[in-house]
Amino acid sequence: MGGAAVPSRLTSKGSATRQRIIEGAAAEIRERGVMATTLDDVRARTGTSKSQLFHYFPTGKEELLLAVARFEADRVIADQQPQLGDLTSWPAWLAWRDKVVARYREQGRHCPLSVLVSQLGRSTPGAQAVVTELMNQWQAEIATGIRAMQRAGEISPLLAAERQAAALIAGIQGGVLMLLSTGSTTHLEAALDVAIDGLRRCRPALGGGERGGGSPDVGQVVNPLVQRVAEQPAGGAFLVG
């Protein structure tokens, strides 16, 4: 996603200061919660003056929260690397699966991105853009991996990579939603395992033909209730990150 948008007139030093404020605010919010975090807390943590803070975020806390939301959205992707960007073999897919589970197990029941977007208001254009960009990038990365496996002859070329990626994202989102509700990664692990297994069973048969009777589409394998997550508007009630 390229991080929070930086005003083009900032010097490199100014950009670094702005980024330090964003990262400090993110840390405060993770520790204290968005409602309890004040601009004074951010200033104290980052060693910036009030004039500095409003220089980089002229409209105040809402503008800063939006920048932090973009920072947290970037972390969702960054935390899955390098595995997410190298889905070129089944061991690589399983390593990515483990990385996703470990990330959300460590995060637990607190989702800073969801809290931030809720505070900003899901209907605001800025919040919607953060969520849309995140989901689009995440889906594109997975679709790229599926296409790589298709070129390697490991997944049927008849499957639509974007649709498979969308269903997988829906499964992850549903699994994380259950984690936020229960504190358990069981549903997240099941969603990933079933989706990846569905892709593996879509391998072309030897001799170039498709397997008799056809292989299941991963969009059909993913629990239909979980798949409804993908149909929610960006920033809707099912947002998790």
N, C-alpha and C positions, 0 to 999 in steps of 0.2 A: 504493500500500500504506500510505501515511500515515507511513512511517518506523518506527523502532523504538518499541515501546510505552514510554511515559513514565509513571512513577508519578504518580497524580493529585495527590498532595500536594506535588509540586515547585513552587517558585516559578518565575517566568520566568527569573530568574538561574540557578536550579538546573538548569532544563531546558537552558539554553544551555551550562552547564558539562558536563552529561552528554553533550550532542551533540558538544561539543569533544573529549571523551574518545573517543567512538565514531569520529569522523572521524580523530583522531590514530592510533587503533589500526588503522583501515582503511589508512591511509597506511603505517604500519609493516609491516603484513602484506603489502601490495603490494610493498614494497621488500625485505623480509627473509624473507618466508614465514611461515606461521602457526606452524610448529614452532619457528622461531628467535626469534619475538617473545615477549618476556616482559612481565609487568606493569610491571617496572622500566623497560623501554624505553618503554612507553606513558606512564608517569608523567613520564619525562624529556622526552618529546616534547611533552606537553600542559601541563607545568608544574603538575601536580597532586600532592598529597601522597598517601601510602598511605591515610590515613583518608578523604580525599575519594573516592578511587577505590572503596573498599569501601562508602562511603556510598551511591554510585549503583549499584554492582554488588555487593551483599552476598555473593553466593555465589562471587565471584571470576571467574577467567578464562573459565569456560564461559558464564556469563551475559553477559560482555562480548562473547565471540565470537558469541553468538546475536544480540546487538544489532548487531554489525558485519555479520553475514549479512543482516539485514533492511535495513541501510543499503546494502549492495551490491546487493540485489535491487531496491531502489528506484532505484538508478542504472541498472539494465538498462532500465527504462521511461523514466526521465528522459533518458537519452542518446539516445533515439529521438524525443524531442519537439523541435519542435512537429509534425513530420511524421506521427508515429503518430496523433495526435489529429485529423488533418485529411485523412483518406483519402477525399477527395470528388471526385477527378478522376484520370485516368490519369497525368498528369504528377506529381500528388501521390503516387501509389503508387510511381512510379519514384524520386522524391526520397526517400521513406521507405526504399526498397530500398537506395539508395546510402548512406543514413545508417546502416543496419544493417551493411552491409559495411564501411564506414569504421570503425565502432565496434569490430568484432571484429578487423579488420586491425590497428588500433592496440593492442588488448589482446593480440593474439598468442596464444602457446601457454600463457599463464598465466591461469587462470580463478579469481579469488579466491573467488567464491561457491561453486564446486564444491569447492575446497579446504576452505573453512570448514565446509560441510555434511558433508564426509567426516570432518573432525576431530571435529565434534559427534556424529556418528553418524546415519546416514540414518534410523534407526528411531525416533529420539527425536521426541516430539510437536512440540517447538519447531522443529526443523529441517524436519520435514514441513510444518508450517504455513507456514514461509517460502516453501518451494518451491511449495506449492499456491496460495498467495495470488498469487505472482508469475505463475504460468502462467495462472491464472484471469483476472487483470487484463489480461495481454498478449493472451490469446485474446478477451476481451471488447472490447478496443480494436479489434482487427482485424475482428471480427464487426460492430462498429458501422460501420466503413468499408465493409464489403461491403453492408450494408443501405442506406447512403447511396448507393452506386452502383446498387443495385437501384431505389431511388426515382427516381434520375436516368435510368433506362432503359438503363444501361450493362451491367448483369448481369442474367441471367434471374431473375425472382422465384421460379422453381421451385427454385432452389438453396437448401439449408439453410445459412444464414450461419455458424452455430456450427460445423457440420461442416467447412466450408471453412476457417474460421479454425483449427480444431484441426489440420487437415492441413498448413496453412501453418506453424504453430508446430512441428510435427513435422519439417518440412523444414528449418527454421532450426536446430533442435536437432541434427539429423543433420549439417548442414553445419558447425556449430561443433565438433561432436565430431571431424569429419575435420580441421578446422583444428588442434585440439589435438593430433591425432596426426601431422599432416604439416607444419604450419606454413603451409599454403596455404588461401586463401579460395575456391579454384576450386569446390569442392563447395557451399559456402554460396551463392555467386553463382548456380550452376546451379539449386539448389533454389528460390531466390527467383524467378529468371527463368522457370522452368517453371511455377511456381505462379501467378504473376501473368499469364503468357501464357494459362494455362488459364482464369483468370477472364475475361480479355478475350474469349476465344473463346466464352464463354457468354453473349454479348450477344444479347438477343432479336432475331429477324429482323424486318425491316420489315413492317408490316401486323399486328403483334401476335402472330403465331404463333411457335412455337418453330422453330428451324432444323431442316431435314430431317435425320432420322437422329439428332437429339439431339446436344448438345454434351458434351464430356468433363467429367466431374466432377473438380474439382481434386484430390480425394482419390484419384482413379485416376491422375492425371497424376504426382503425387509418387511418387518411387521407393518401392516397397513396403518395402524394407529400411529406408529413412529413416522411413517412416510408423510402423514398429514402435516408434519412440521414444515416440510418443503413447500407446502401450499400456503403457508401463512405469509402475510405481507411482511416485507423486510422491516425489522424492528417491532414485530408483533409480539403477542403474549408469550411465544415460545422462545424468544431470543435467549441464547446462552452462548458464552464464549470462553 
